[in-house]
Amino acid sequence: MAKKLYELIMAMDLKEIEKHIKEALPDALVEIQDLAGDGNHYSATITSSEFSGKSKIEQHKMVYNSLKGKMGNELHALAIKTKEQ
């Protein structure tokens, strides 16, 4: 019971993750997979022209910043792959 309650409170769905990323990177093509089927472990591939000229670290920071502090809270784990458009 406690685990289910935790999942309801903490889980963040694919559409919400995509929404946050697209708000910050409007031209982004976002592909997200739920890795474990539990709503807590995701993989995202984000392609955006805004990554042009930026290091992978800067690109990943842009994605993490788009999540507005939800990483580690509502969103437990997100593996990120970024590509320049």
HELIX and SHEET records of a PDB file:
HELIX    1   1 ALA A    2  MET A   10  1                                   9    
HELIX    2   2 LEU A   14  ALA A   24  1                                  11    
HELIX    3   3 SER A   49  PHE A   51  5                                   3    
HELIX    4   4 LYS A   56  SER A   66  1                                  11    
SHEET    1   A 3 LEU A  29  ASP A  34  0                                        
SHEET    2   A 3 HIS A  41  SER A  48 -1                                        
SHEET    3   A 3 ALA A  77  GLU A  84  1                                        
END                                                                             
